[in-house]
Amino acid sequence: MLLVAILINMAAPGIPNGGVVIGATYLSIFNIPLDFIGFYSGIYKILDMSYTTLNVTGDITADILLTKEDVNNE
């Protein structure tokens, strides 16, 4: 179940709440009623904000480290 979740999330579109569509696919794969999509979409909003924050923080950190490395080489 965890492996399928990882593979599905890697293919998630880069649009706001795109993971809800992926979540519906995940629910149908494991024969969970699609009635749970409302519950899932409520939780997903909180997770999506966390994912976005971590992604942006990682991008900024990588940029700072690469810039610092480039400045040291000059």
PDB file of N, CA, C, O and CB in Angstrom:
ATOM      1  N   MET A   1       0.828  -1.188   0.000  1.00  0.00           N
ATOM      2  CA  MET A   1       0.000   0.000   0.000  1.00  0.00           C
ATOM      3  C   MET A   1       0.871   1.251   0.000  1.00  0.00           C
ATOM      4  O   MET A   1       0.575   2.221  -0.696  1.00  0.00           O
ATOM      5  CB  MET A   1      -0.941  -0.001   1.207  1.00  0.00           C
ATOM      6  N   LEU A   2       1.939   1.223   0.777  1.00  0.00           N
ATOM      7  CA  LEU A   2       2.849   2.367   0.826  1.00  0.00           C
ATOM      8  C   LEU A   2       3.557   2.557  -0.510  1.00  0.00           C
ATOM      9  O   LEU A   2       3.727   3.689  -0.964  1.00  0.00           O
ATOM     10  CB  LEU A   2       3.880   2.185   1.947  1.00  0.00           C
ATOM     11  N   LEU A   3       3.965   1.472  -1.136  1.00  0.00           N
ATOM     12  CA  LEU A   3       4.644   1.553  -2.436  1.00  0.00           C
ATOM     13  C   LEU A   3       3.724   2.166  -3.495  1.00  0.00           C
ATOM     14  O   LEU A   3       4.150   3.016  -4.277  1.00  0.00           O
ATOM     15  CB  LEU A   3       5.112   0.152  -2.888  1.00  0.00           C
ATOM     16  N   VAL A   4       2.476   1.734  -3.514  1.00  0.00           N
ATOM     17  CA  VAL A   4       1.524   2.291  -4.475  1.00  0.00           C
ATOM     18  C   VAL A   4       1.317   3.780  -4.208  1.00  0.00           C
ATOM     19  O   VAL A   4       1.244   4.570  -5.149  1.00  0.00           O
ATOM     20  CB  VAL A   4       0.174   1.539  -4.405  1.00  0.00           C
ATOM     21  N   ALA A   5       1.222   4.167  -2.946  1.00  0.00           N
ATOM     22  CA  ALA A   5       1.045   5.578  -2.605  1.00  0.00           C
ATOM     23  C   ALA A   5       2.234   6.404  -3.081  1.00  0.00           C
ATOM     24  O   ALA A   5       2.055   7.504  -3.604  1.00  0.00           O
ATOM     25  CB  ALA A   5       0.856   5.746  -1.090  1.00  0.00           C
ATOM     26  N   ILE A   6       3.427   5.892  -2.907  1.00  0.00           N
ATOM     27  CA  ILE A   6       4.628   6.615  -3.347  1.00  0.00           C
ATOM     28  C   ILE A   6       4.637   6.768  -4.858  1.00  0.00           C
ATOM     29  O   ILE A   6       4.913   7.852  -5.373  1.00  0.00           O
ATOM     30  CB  ILE A   6       5.901   5.887  -2.884  1.00  0.00           C
ATOM     31  N   LEU A   7       4.338   5.691  -5.569  1.00  0.00           N
ATOM     32  CA  LEU A   7       4.341   5.741  -7.032  1.00  0.00           C
ATOM     33  C   LEU A   7       3.270   6.681  -7.570  1.00  0.00           C
ATOM     34  O   LEU A   7       3.514   7.415  -8.527  1.00  0.00           O
ATOM     35  CB  LEU A   7       4.138   4.346  -7.606  1.00  0.00           C
ATOM     36  N   ILE A   8       2.091   6.664  -6.966  1.00  0.00           N
ATOM     37  CA  ILE A   8       1.020   7.554  -7.419  1.00  0.00           C
ATOM     38  C   ILE A   8       1.373   9.008  -7.142  1.00  0.00           C
ATOM     39  O   ILE A   8       1.138   9.868  -7.991  1.00  0.00           O
ATOM     40  CB  ILE A   8      -0.306   7.194  -6.736  1.00  0.00           C
ATOM     41  N   ASN A   9       1.931   9.298  -5.975  1.00  0.00           N
ATOM     42  CA  ASN A   9       2.270  10.678  -5.638  1.00  0.00           C
ATOM     43  C   ASN A   9       3.404  11.223  -6.477  1.00  0.00           C
ATOM     44  O   ASN A   9       3.490  12.436  -6.674  1.00  0.00           O
ATOM     45  CB  ASN A   9       2.632  10.778  -4.189  1.00  0.00           C
ATOM     46  N   MET A  10       4.271  10.371  -6.975  1.00  0.00           N
ATOM     47  CA  MET A  10       5.342  10.838  -7.857  1.00  0.00           C
ATOM     48  C   MET A  10       4.762  11.335  -9.177  1.00  0.00           C
ATOM     49  O   MET A  10       5.367  12.169  -9.851  1.00  0.00           O
ATOM     50  CB  MET A  10       6.368   9.712  -8.112  1.00  0.00           C
ATOM     51  N   ALA A  11       3.599  10.827  -9.542  1.00  0.00           N
ATOM     52  CA  ALA A  11       2.970  11.231 -10.792  1.00  0.00           C
ATOM     53  C   ALA A  11       1.936  12.321 -10.592  1.00  0.00           C
ATOM     54  O   ALA A  11       1.227  12.675 -11.534  1.00  0.00           O
ATOM     55  CB  ALA A  11       2.330  10.045 -11.455  1.00  0.00           C
ATOM     56  N   ALA A  12       1.834  12.862  -9.384  1.00  0.00           N
ATOM     57  CA  ALA A  12       0.821  13.890  -9.098  1.00  0.00           C
ATOM     58  C   ALA A  12       1.079  15.134  -9.938  1.00  0.00           C
ATOM     59  O   ALA A  12       2.221  15.570 -10.075  1.00  0.00           O
ATOM     60  CB  ALA A  12       0.816  14.253  -7.594  1.00  0.00           C
ATOM     61  N   PRO A  13       0.036  15.694 -10.489  1.00  0.00           N
ATOM     62  CA  PRO A  13       0.220  16.901 -11.300  1.00  0.00           C
ATOM     63  C   PRO A  13       0.627  18.093 -10.445  1.00  0.00           C
ATOM     64  O   PRO A  13       0.332  18.135  -9.251  1.00  0.00           O
ATOM     65  CB  PRO A  13      -1.060  17.226 -12.064  1.00  0.00           C
ATOM     66  N   GLY A  14       1.290  19.042 -11.043  1.00  0.00           N
ATOM     67  CA  GLY A  14       1.760  20.221 -10.329  1.00  0.00           C
ATOM     68  C   GLY A  14       0.728  21.327 -10.289  1.00  0.00           C
ATOM     69  O   GLY A  14       1.053  22.493 -10.516  1.00  0.00           O
ATOM     70  N   ILE A  15      -0.493  20.976 -10.008  1.00  0.00           N
ATOM     71  CA  ILE A  15      -1.562  21.964  -9.913  1.00  0.00           C
ATOM     72  C   ILE A  15      -2.143  21.919  -8.502  1.00  0.00           C
ATOM     73  O   ILE A  15      -2.067  20.886  -7.836  1.00  0.00           O
ATOM     74  CB  ILE A  15      -2.670  21.702 -10.986  1.00  0.00           C
ATOM     75  N   PRO A  16      -2.719  23.025  -8.041  1.00  0.00           N
ATOM     76  CA  PRO A  16      -3.309  23.006  -6.696  1.00  0.00           C
ATOM     77  C   PRO A  16      -4.399  21.938  -6.575  1.00  0.00           C
ATOM     78  O   PRO A  16      -5.274  21.828  -7.433  1.00  0.00           O
ATOM     79  CB  PRO A  16      -3.891  24.386  -6.353  1.00  0.00           C
ATOM     80  N   ASN A  17      -4.332  21.174  -5.521  1.00  0.00           N
ATOM     81  CA  ASN A  17      -5.278  20.098  -5.216  1.00  0.00           C
ATOM     82  C   ASN A  17      -5.304  18.999  -6.272  1.00  0.00           C
ATOM     83  O   ASN A  17      -6.280  18.254  -6.363  1.00  0.00           O
ATOM     84  CB  ASN A  17      -6.657  20.667  -5.063  1.00  0.00           C
ATOM     85  N   GLY A  18      -4.255  18.890  -7.062  1.00  0.00           N
ATOM     86  CA  GLY A  18      -4.169  17.811  -8.041  1.00  0.00           C
ATOM     87  C   GLY A  18      -4.058  16.453  -7.374  1.00  0.00           C
ATOM     88  O   GLY A  18      -4.417  15.435  -7.967  1.00  0.00           O
ATOM     89  N   GLY A  19      -3.568  16.431  -6.154  1.00  0.00           N
ATOM     90  CA  GLY A  19      -3.437  15.182  -5.419  1.00  0.00           C
ATOM     91  C   GLY A  19      -4.766  14.571  -5.033  1.00  0.00           C
ATOM     92  O   GLY A  19      -4.837  13.381  -4.729  1.00  0.00           O
ATOM     93  N   VAL A  20      -5.826  15.372  -5.042  1.00  0.00           N
ATOM     94  CA  VAL A  20      -7.148  14.834  -4.722  1.00  0.00           C
ATOM     95  C   VAL A  20      -7.576  13.858  -5.820  1.00  0.00           C
ATOM     96  O   VAL A  20      -8.170  12.818  -5.536  1.00  0.00           O
ATOM     97  CB  VAL A  20      -8.194  15.982  -4.566  1.00  0.00           C
ATOM     98  N   VAL A  21      -7.274  14.196  -7.062  1.00  0.00           N
ATOM     99  CA  VAL A  21      -7.578  13.290  -8.175  1.00  0.00           C
ATOM    100  C   VAL A  21      -6.752  12.017  -8.035  1.00  0.00           C
ATOM    101  O   VAL A  21      -7.260  10.916  -8.243  1.00  0.00           O
ATOM    102  CB  VAL A  21      -7.297  13.974  -9.545  1.00  0.00           C
ATOM    103  N   ILE A  22      -5.496  12.169  -7.687  1.00  0.00           N
ATOM    104  CA  ILE A  22      -4.632  11.016  -7.467  1.00  0.00           C
ATOM    105  C   ILE A  22      -5.156  10.202  -6.284  1.00  0.00           C
ATOM    106  O   ILE A  22      -5.108   8.972  -6.311  1.00  0.00           O
ATOM    107  CB  ILE A  22      -3.167  11.464  -7.221  1.00  0.00           C
ATOM    108  N   GLY A  23      -5.651  10.871  -5.256  1.00  0.00           N
ATOM    109  CA  GLY A  23      -6.221  10.183  -4.096  1.00  0.00           C
ATOM    110  C   GLY A  23      -7.432   9.355  -4.464  1.00  0.00           C
ATOM    111  O   GLY A  23      -7.627   8.262  -3.933  1.00  0.00           O
ATOM    112  N   ALA A  24      -8.249   9.871  -5.370  1.00  0.00           N
ATOM    113  CA  ALA A  24      -9.413   9.104  -5.827  1.00  0.00           C
ATOM    114  C   ALA A  24      -8.959   7.832  -6.534  1.00  0.00           C
ATOM    115  O   ALA A  24      -9.574   6.777  -6.377  1.00  0.00           O
ATOM    116  CB  ALA A  24     -10.297   9.957  -6.770  1.00  0.00           C
ATOM    117  N   THR A  25      -7.900   7.929  -7.300  1.00  0.00           N
ATOM    118  CA  THR A  25      -7.341   6.745  -7.951  1.00  0.00           C
ATOM    119  C   THR A  25      -6.836   5.764  -6.909  1.00  0.00           C
ATOM    120  O   THR A  25      -7.055   4.557  -7.019  1.00  0.00           O
ATOM    121  CB  THR A  25      -6.206   7.133  -8.913  1.00  0.00           C
ATOM    122  N   TYR A  26      -6.169   6.280  -5.912  1.00  0.00           N
ATOM    123  CA  TYR A  26      -5.638   5.449  -4.834  1.00  0.00           C
ATOM    124  C   TYR A  26      -6.762   4.720  -4.104  1.00  0.00           C
ATOM    125  O   TYR A  26      -6.644   3.534  -3.795  1.00  0.00           O
ATOM    126  CB  TYR A  26      -4.833   6.303  -3.846  1.00  0.00           C
ATOM    127  N   LEU A  27      -7.849   5.435  -3.832  1.00  0.00           N
ATOM    128  CA  LEU A  27      -8.986   4.811  -3.149  1.00  0.00           C
ATOM    129  C   LEU A  27      -9.601   3.701  -4.005  1.00  0.00           C
ATOM    130  O   LEU A  27      -9.960   2.643  -3.487  1.00  0.00           O
ATOM    131  CB  LEU A  27     -10.052   5.868  -2.812  1.00  0.00           C
ATOM    132  N   SER A  28      -9.719   3.939  -5.299  1.00  0.00           N
ATOM    133  CA  SER A  28     -10.340   2.934  -6.156  1.00  0.00           C
ATOM    134  C   SER A  28      -9.446   1.707  -6.333  1.00  0.00           C
ATOM    135  O   SER A  28      -9.956   0.599  -6.503  1.00  0.00           O
ATOM    136  CB  SER A  28     -10.667   3.537  -7.515  1.00  0.00           C
ATOM    137  N   ILE A  29      -8.134   1.881  -6.296  1.00  0.00           N
ATOM    138  CA  ILE A  29      -7.219   0.738  -6.424  1.00  0.00           C
ATOM    139  C   ILE A  29      -7.429  -0.237  -5.272  1.00  0.00           C
ATOM    140  O   ILE A  29      -7.381  -1.451  -5.470  1.00  0.00           O
ATOM    141  CB  ILE A  29      -5.747   1.215  -6.460  1.00  0.00           C
ATOM    142  N   PHE A  30      -7.656   0.279  -4.087  1.00  0.00           N
ATOM    143  CA  PHE A  30      -7.811  -0.577  -2.914  1.00  0.00           C
ATOM    144  C   PHE A  30      -9.277  -0.814  -2.543  1.00  0.00           C
ATOM    145  O   PHE A  30      -9.585  -1.210  -1.418  1.00  0.00           O
ATOM    146  CB  PHE A  30      -7.084   0.033  -1.737  1.00  0.00           C
ATOM    147  N   ASN A  31     -10.181  -0.567  -3.502  1.00  0.00           N
ATOM    148  CA  ASN A  31     -11.612  -0.821  -3.324  1.00  0.00           C
ATOM    149  C   ASN A  31     -12.202  -0.128  -2.094  1.00  0.00           C
ATOM    150  O   ASN A  31     -13.083  -0.669  -1.426  1.00  0.00           O
ATOM    151  CB  ASN A  31     -11.853  -2.304  -3.223  1.00  0.00           C
ATOM    152  N   ILE A  32     -11.706   1.070  -1.807  1.00  0.00           N
ATOM    153  CA  ILE A  32     -12.261   1.887  -0.733  1.00  0.00           C
ATOM    154  C   ILE A  32     -13.337   2.766  -1.371  1.00  0.00           C
ATOM    155  O   ILE A  32     -13.093   3.359  -2.422  1.00  0.00           O
ATOM    156  CB  ILE A  32     -11.142   2.756  -0.006  1.00  0.00           C
ATOM    157  N   PRO A  33     -14.513   2.862  -0.765  1.00  0.00           N
ATOM    158  CA  PRO A  33     -15.586   3.674  -1.374  1.00  0.00           C
ATOM    159  C   PRO A  33     -15.143   5.110  -1.626  1.00  0.00           C
ATOM    160  O   PRO A  33     -14.457   5.715  -0.803  1.00  0.00           O
ATOM    161  CB  PRO A  33     -16.825   3.673  -0.477  1.00  0.00           C
ATOM    162  N   LEU A  34     -15.543   5.641  -2.767  1.00  0.00           N
ATOM    163  CA  LEU A  34     -15.164   7.011  -3.123  1.00  0.00           C
ATOM    164  C   LEU A  34     -15.849   8.046  -2.243  1.00  0.00           C
ATOM    165  O   LEU A  34     -15.583   9.240  -2.377  1.00  0.00           O
ATOM    166  CB  LEU A  34     -15.495   7.282  -4.577  1.00  0.00           C
ATOM    167  N   ASP A  35     -16.726   7.608  -1.348  1.00  0.00           N
ATOM    168  CA  ASP A  35     -17.349   8.535  -0.400  1.00  0.00           C
ATOM    169  C   ASP A  35     -16.308   9.165   0.522  1.00  0.00           C
ATOM    170  O   ASP A  35     -16.551  10.225   1.099  1.00  0.00           O
ATOM    171  CB  ASP A  35     -18.415   7.811   0.431  1.00  0.00           C
ATOM    172  N   PHE A  36     -15.166   8.528   0.662  1.00  0.00           N
ATOM    173  CA  PHE A  36     -14.107   9.042   1.533  1.00  0.00           C
ATOM    174  C   PHE A  36     -13.300  10.165   0.895  1.00  0.00           C
ATOM    175  O   PHE A  36     -12.420  10.740   1.536  1.00  0.00           O
ATOM    176  CB  PHE A  36     -13.182   7.923   1.921  1.00  0.00           C
ATOM    177  N   ILE A  37     -13.595  10.480  -0.368  1.00  0.00           N
ATOM    178  CA  ILE A  37     -12.808  11.510  -1.048  1.00  0.00           C
ATOM    179  C   ILE A  37     -12.997  12.876  -0.388  1.00  0.00           C
ATOM    180  O   ILE A  37     -12.079  13.696  -0.408  1.00  0.00           O
ATOM    181  CB  ILE A  37     -13.196  11.585  -2.531  1.00  0.00           C
ATOM    182  N   GLY A  38     -14.156  13.134   0.190  1.00  0.00           N
ATOM    183  CA  GLY A  38     -14.370  14.406   0.900  1.00  0.00           C
ATOM    184  C   GLY A  38     -13.464  14.525   2.109  1.00  0.00           C
ATOM    185  O   GLY A  38     -12.859  15.572   2.344  1.00  0.00           O
ATOM    186  N   PHE A  39     -13.372  13.453   2.871  1.00  0.00           N
ATOM    187  CA  PHE A  39     -12.474  13.415   4.026  1.00  0.00           C
ATOM    188  C   PHE A  39     -11.022  13.568   3.582  1.00  0.00           C
ATOM    189  O   PHE A  39     -10.246  14.309   4.185  1.00  0.00           O
ATOM    190  CB  PHE A  39     -12.656  12.100   4.811  1.00  0.00           C
ATOM    191  N   TYR A  40     -10.674  12.853   2.518  1.00  0.00           N
ATOM    192  CA  TYR A  40      -9.312  12.901   1.995  1.00  0.00           C
ATOM    193  C   TYR A  40      -8.953  14.305   1.500  1.00  0.00           C
ATOM    194  O   TYR A  40      -7.849  14.790   1.747  1.00  0.00           O
ATOM    195  CB  TYR A  40      -9.147  11.887   0.860  1.00  0.00           C
ATOM    196  N   SER A  41      -9.886  14.952   0.806  1.00  0.00           N
ATOM    197  CA  SER A  41      -9.572  16.282   0.271  1.00  0.00           C
ATOM    198  C   SER A  41      -9.399  17.314   1.390  1.00  0.00           C
ATOM    199  O   SER A  41      -8.646  18.276   1.232  1.00  0.00           O
ATOM    200  CB  SER A  41     -10.676  16.738  -0.694  1.00  0.00           C
ATOM    201  N   GLY A  42     -10.089  17.120   2.514  1.00  0.00           N
ATOM    202  CA  GLY A  42      -9.901  18.022   3.650  1.00  0.00           C
ATOM    203  C   GLY A  42      -8.528  17.878   4.270  1.00  0.00           C
ATOM    204  O   GLY A  42      -7.896  18.872   4.628  1.00  0.00           O
ATOM    205  N   ILE A  43      -8.070  16.665   4.396  1.00  0.00           N
ATOM    206  CA  ILE A  43      -6.731  16.411   4.947  1.00  0.00           C
ATOM    207  C   ILE A  43      -5.652  16.787   3.938  1.00  0.00           C
ATOM    208  O   ILE A  43      -4.589  17.281   4.315  1.00  0.00           O
ATOM    209  CB  ILE A  43      -6.583  14.928   5.352  1.00  0.00           C
ATOM    210  N   TYR A  44      -5.925  16.555   2.664  1.00  0.00           N
ATOM    211  CA  TYR A  44      -4.915  16.805   1.639  1.00  0.00           C
ATOM    212  C   TYR A  44      -4.507  18.273   1.586  1.00  0.00           C
ATOM    213  O   TYR A  44      -3.348  18.582   1.310  1.00  0.00           O
ATOM    214  CB  TYR A  44      -5.432  16.366   0.281  1.00  0.00           C
ATOM    215  N   LYS A  45      -5.441  19.174   1.846  1.00  0.00           N
ATOM    216  CA  LYS A  45      -5.111  20.607   1.792  1.00  0.00           C
ATOM    217  C   LYS A  45      -3.992  20.941   2.781  1.00  0.00           C
ATOM    218  O   LYS A  45      -3.078  21.703   2.464  1.00  0.00           O
ATOM    219  CB  LYS A  45      -6.364  21.465   2.096  1.00  0.00           C
ATOM    220  N   ILE A  46      -4.076  20.362   3.980  1.00  0.00           N
ATOM    221  CA  ILE A  46      -3.030  20.592   4.995  1.00  0.00           C
ATOM    222  C   ILE A  46      -1.717  19.960   4.538  1.00  0.00           C
ATOM    223  O   ILE A  46      -0.657  20.573   4.664  1.00  0.00           O
ATOM    224  CB  ILE A  46      -3.459  20.011   6.379  1.00  0.00           C
ATOM    225  N   LEU A  47      -1.781  18.744   4.011  1.00  0.00           N
ATOM    226  CA  LEU A  47      -0.572  18.081   3.532  1.00  0.00           C
ATOM    227  C   LEU A  47       0.043  18.825   2.355  1.00  0.00           C
ATOM    228  O   LEU A  47       1.265  18.941   2.260  1.00  0.00           O
ATOM    229  CB  LEU A  47      -0.880  16.646   3.135  1.00  0.00           C
ATOM    230  N   ASP A  48      -0.804  19.331   1.452  1.00  0.00           N
ATOM    231  CA  ASP A  48      -0.312  20.040   0.278  1.00  0.00           C
ATOM    232  C   ASP A  48       0.458  21.293   0.673  1.00  0.00           C
ATOM    233  O   ASP A  48       1.488  21.607   0.076  1.00  0.00           O
ATOM    234  CB  ASP A  48      -1.469  20.406  -0.643  1.00  0.00           C
ATOM    235  N   MET A  49      -0.039  22.006   1.676  1.00  0.00           N
ATOM    236  CA  MET A  49       0.681  23.196   2.145  1.00  0.00           C
ATOM    237  C   MET A  49       2.046  22.803   2.717  1.00  0.00           C
ATOM    238  O   MET A  49       3.032  23.512   2.519  1.00  0.00           O
ATOM    239  CB  MET A  49      -0.152  23.953   3.214  1.00  0.00           C
ATOM    240  N   SER A  50       2.099  21.677   3.422  1.00  0.00           N
ATOM    241  CA  SER A  50       3.375  21.208   3.981  1.00  0.00           C
ATOM    242  C   SER A  50       4.335  20.795   2.876  1.00  0.00           C
ATOM    243  O   SER A  50       5.519  21.130   2.924  1.00  0.00           O
ATOM    244  CB  SER A  50       3.143  20.031   4.939  1.00  0.00           C
ATOM    245  N   TYR A  51       3.833  20.067   1.880  1.00  0.00           N
ATOM    246  CA  TYR A  51       4.685  19.645   0.766  1.00  0.00           C
ATOM    247  C   TYR A  51       5.260  20.848   0.030  1.00  0.00           C
ATOM    248  O   TYR A  51       6.441  20.872  -0.316  1.00  0.00           O
ATOM    249  CB  TYR A  51       3.897  18.762  -0.206  1.00  0.00           C
ATOM    250  N   THR A  52       4.411  21.843  -0.206  1.00  0.00           N
ATOM    251  CA  THR A  52       4.856  23.037  -0.924  1.00  0.00           C
ATOM    252  C   THR A  52       5.910  23.796  -0.122  1.00  0.00           C
ATOM    253  O   THR A  52       6.905  24.258  -0.679  1.00  0.00           O
ATOM    254  CB  THR A  52       3.664  23.953  -1.229  1.00  0.00           C
ATOM    255  N   THR A  53       5.690  23.921   1.177  1.00  0.00           N
ATOM    256  CA  THR A  53       6.666  24.610   2.034  1.00  0.00           C
ATOM    257  C   THR A  53       8.006  23.896   2.017  1.00  0.00           C
ATOM    258  O   THR A  53       9.049  24.537   1.891  1.00  0.00           O
ATOM    259  CB  THR A  53       6.146  24.708   3.475  1.00  0.00           C
ATOM    260  N   LEU A  54       7.988  22.574   2.143  1.00  0.00           N
ATOM    261  CA  LEU A  54       9.241  21.813   2.121  1.00  0.00           C
ATOM    262  C   LEU A  54       9.926  21.903   0.763  1.00  0.00           C
ATOM    263  O   LEU A  54      11.152  21.995   0.690  1.00  0.00           O
ATOM    264  CB  LEU A  54       8.979  20.349   2.472  1.00  0.00           C
ATOM    265  N   ASN A  55       9.153  21.877  -0.299  1.00  0.00           N
ATOM    266  CA  ASN A  55       9.721  21.962  -1.639  1.00  0.00           C
ATOM    267  C   ASN A  55      10.402  23.308  -1.861  1.00  0.00           C
ATOM    268  O   ASN A  55      11.530  23.362  -2.351  1.00  0.00           O
ATOM    269  CB  ASN A  55       8.635  21.742  -2.691  1.00  0.00           C
ATOM    270  N   VAL A  56       9.720  24.388  -1.502  1.00  0.00           N
ATOM    271  CA  VAL A  56      10.287  25.724  -1.685  1.00  0.00           C
ATOM    272  C   VAL A  56      11.512  25.921  -0.791  1.00  0.00           C
ATOM    273  O   VAL A  56      12.510  26.499  -1.222  1.00  0.00           O
ATOM    274  CB  VAL A  56       9.230  26.802  -1.385  1.00  0.00           C
ATOM    275  N   THR A  57      11.437  25.440   0.452  1.00  0.00           N
ATOM    276  CA  THR A  57      12.570  25.559   1.368  1.00  0.00           C
ATOM    277  C   THR A  57      13.780  24.795   0.828  1.00  0.00           C
ATOM    278  O   THR A  57      14.910  25.279   0.905  1.00  0.00           O
ATOM    279  CB  THR A  57      12.188  25.036   2.767  1.00  0.00           C
ATOM    280  N   GLY A  58      13.544  23.620   0.291  1.00  0.00           N
ATOM    281  CA  GLY A  58      14.635  22.841  -0.293  1.00  0.00           C
ATOM    282  C   GLY A  58      15.249  23.524  -1.502  1.00  0.00           C
ATOM    283  O   GLY A  58      16.469  23.528  -1.667  1.00  0.00           O
ATOM    284  N   ASP A  59      14.398  24.105  -2.353  1.00  0.00           N
ATOM    285  CA  ASP A  59      14.905  24.823  -3.526  1.00  0.00           C
ATOM    286  C   ASP A  59      15.745  26.026  -3.120  1.00  0.00           C
ATOM    287  O   ASP A  59      16.803  26.271  -3.700  1.00  0.00           O
ATOM    288  CB  ASP A  59      13.747  25.275  -4.415  1.00  0.00           C
ATOM    289  N   ILE A  60      15.282  26.770  -2.134  1.00  0.00           N
ATOM    290  CA  ILE A  60      16.022  27.954  -1.671  1.00  0.00           C
ATOM    291  C   ILE A  60      17.347  27.530  -1.033  1.00  0.00           C
ATOM    292  O   ILE A  60      18.380  28.154  -1.278  1.00  0.00           O
ATOM    293  CB  ILE A  60      15.170  28.773  -0.656  1.00  0.00           C
ATOM    294  N   THR A  61      17.321  26.484  -0.226  1.00  0.00           N
ATOM    295  CA  THR A  61      18.543  26.005   0.422  1.00  0.00           C
ATOM    296  C   THR A  61      19.561  25.548  -0.618  1.00  0.00           C
ATOM    297  O   THR A  61      20.744  25.874  -0.515  1.00  0.00           O
ATOM    298  CB  THR A  61      18.223  24.854   1.394  1.00  0.00           C
ATOM    299  N   ALA A  62      19.106  24.796  -1.618  1.00  0.00           N
ATOM    300  CA  ALA A  62      20.013  24.340  -2.674  1.00  0.00           C
ATOM    301  C   ALA A  62      20.602  25.523  -3.431  1.00  0.00           C
ATOM    302  O   ALA A  62      21.790  25.525  -3.754  1.00  0.00           O
ATOM    303  CB  ALA A  62      19.280  23.403  -3.647  1.00  0.00           C
ATOM    304  N   ASP A  63      19.780  26.528  -3.716  1.00  0.00           N
ATOM    305  CA  ASP A  63      20.263  27.709  -4.419  1.00  0.00           C
ATOM    306  C   ASP A  63      21.319  28.447  -3.601  1.00  0.00           C
ATOM    307  O   ASP A  63      22.335  28.879  -4.144  1.00  0.00           O
ATOM    308  CB  ASP A  63      19.101  28.644  -4.742  1.00  0.00           C
ATOM    309  N   ILE A  64      21.086  28.590  -2.314  1.00  0.00           N
ATOM    310  CA  ILE A  64      22.050  29.269  -1.443  1.00  0.00           C
ATOM    311  C   ILE A  64      23.366  28.495  -1.402  1.00  0.00           C
ATOM    312  O   ILE A  64      24.442  29.085  -1.506  1.00  0.00           O
ATOM    313  CB  ILE A  64      21.477  29.427  -0.015  1.00  0.00           C
ATOM    314  N   LEU A  65      23.278  27.177  -1.251  1.00  0.00           N
ATOM    315  CA  LEU A  65      24.499  26.364  -1.195  1.00  0.00           C
ATOM    316  C   LEU A  65      25.265  26.394  -2.513  1.00  0.00           C
ATOM    317  O   LEU A  65      26.494  26.465  -2.511  1.00  0.00           O
ATOM    318  CB  LEU A  65      24.155  24.923  -0.835  1.00  0.00           C
ATOM    319  N   LEU A  66      24.560  26.343  -3.626  1.00  0.00           N
ATOM    320  CA  LEU A  66      25.237  26.384  -4.923  1.00  0.00           C
ATOM    321  C   LEU A  66      25.849  27.759  -5.182  1.00  0.00           C
ATOM    322  O   LEU A  66      26.942  27.858  -5.741  1.00  0.00           O
ATOM    323  CB  LEU A  66      24.258  26.024  -6.046  1.00  0.00           C
ATOM    324  N   THR A  67      25.156  28.805  -4.783  1.00  0.00           N
ATOM    325  CA  THR A  67      25.692  30.154  -4.957  1.00  0.00           C
ATOM    326  C   THR A  67      26.928  30.344  -4.083  1.00  0.00           C
ATOM    327  O   THR A  67      27.917  30.933  -4.519  1.00  0.00           O
ATOM    328  CB  THR A  67      24.621  31.217  -4.615  1.00  0.00           C
ATOM    329  N   LYS A  68      26.871  29.847  -2.858  1.00  0.00           N
ATOM    330  CA  LYS A  68      28.007  29.956  -1.942  1.00  0.00           C
ATOM    331  C   LYS A  68      29.209  29.194  -2.496  1.00  0.00           C
ATOM    332  O   LYS A  68      30.343  29.667  -2.416  1.00  0.00           O
ATOM    333  CB  LYS A  68      27.632  29.423  -0.541  1.00  0.00           C
ATOM    334  N   GLU A  69      28.956  28.017  -3.055  1.00  0.00           N
ATOM    335  CA  GLU A  69      30.033  27.209  -3.653  1.00  0.00           C
ATOM    336  C   GLU A  69      30.637  27.928  -4.854  1.00  0.00           C
ATOM    337  O   GLU A  69      31.853  27.927  -5.044  1.00  0.00           O
ATOM    338  CB  GLU A  69      29.503  25.816  -4.078  1.00  0.00           C
ATOM    339  N   ASP A  70      29.770  28.544  -5.666  1.00  0.00           N
ATOM    340  CA  ASP A  70      30.238  29.263  -6.849  1.00  0.00           C
ATOM    341  C   ASP A  70      31.083  30.472  -6.457  1.00  0.00           C
ATOM    342  O   ASP A  70      32.092  30.750  -7.104  1.00  0.00           O
ATOM    343  CB  ASP A  70      29.049  29.706  -7.711  1.00  0.00           C
ATOM    344  N   VAL A  71      30.692  31.186  -5.420  1.00  0.00           N
ATOM    345  CA  VAL A  71      31.433  32.365  -4.957  1.00  0.00           C
ATOM    346  C   VAL A  71      32.794  31.936  -4.413  1.00  0.00           C
ATOM    347  O   VAL A  71      33.787  32.632  -4.625  1.00  0.00           O
ATOM    348  CB  VAL A  71      30.629  33.134  -3.870  1.00  0.00           C
ATOM    349  N   ASN A  72      32.854  30.804  -3.715  1.00  0.00           N
ATOM    350  CA  ASN A  72      34.126  30.327  -3.161  1.00  0.00           C
ATOM    351  C   ASN A  72      35.108  29.898  -4.247  1.00  0.00           C
ATOM    352  O   ASN A  72      36.320  29.960  -4.035  1.00  0.00           O
ATOM    353  CB  ASN A  72      33.878  29.167  -2.213  1.00  0.00           C
ATOM    354  N   ASN A  73      34.616  29.468  -5.390  1.00  0.00           N
ATOM    355  CA  ASN A  73      35.476  29.022  -6.473  1.00  0.00           C
ATOM    356  C   ASN A  73      36.064  30.178  -7.266  1.00  0.00           C
ATOM    357  O   ASN A  73      37.020  29.981  -8.017  1.00  0.00           O
ATOM    358  CB  ASN A  73      34.711  28.118  -7.392  1.00  0.00           C
ATOM    359  N   GLU A  74      35.526  31.355  -7.120  1.00  0.00           N
ATOM    360  CA  GLU A  74      36.036  32.510  -7.899  1.00  0.00           C
ATOM    361  C   GLU A  74      37.209  33.162  -7.264  1.00  0.00           C
ATOM    362  O   GLU A  74      37.738  34.136  -7.800  1.00  0.00           O
ATOM    363  CB  GLU A  74      34.968  33.534  -8.089  1.00  0.00           C
TER     364      GLU A  74
END
